Amino acid sequence: MHARLQSLQEDHSRLRALLRNCETAGPRELAAALRRLEEVFVPHHQAKLALYDATLQGFQQEGDKTSVSVLTIFRANMRVMSAAIMGFLQSPDPDPARFHERFRAVASSLRSMLTTEEKVVFPLCIRYAQRSEVQS
């Protein structure tokens, strides 16, 4: 599990760099920058869902109701936010002014999601992994 968390944290760094590239890209480069963002975001999202589900299942088996509750809330929020981000990436608004306004909101939401995961969710996953190793 530690390797999966490390990989997800590396993805977070790549996603932040790709967001900066999108923010500084000119009109001609923006479409390609958004595609690169999507290419990293989609598999990252799938890997993260698998991690959330495995950790949640482990906490459920342990009977750790507090961790189950916290992780369930974050998983639900992550799914909603990720769906909105993917919707934006897959169907960008053709109006340039609306597009840039929505992009700023999407970028802010993605950064917030990454930070929250690093501060709350990943530590929960690490705690579960450490307890699992002790019990093995």
Secondary structure, 3 states (H helix, E strand, C coil): CHHHHHHHHHHHHHHHHHHHHHHHCCHHHHHHHHHHHHHHHHHHHHHHHHHHHHHHHHHHHHCCHHHHHHHHHHHHHHHHHHHHHHHHHHCCCCCHHHHHHHHHHHHHHHHHHHHHHHHHHHHHHHHHHHHHHHHC
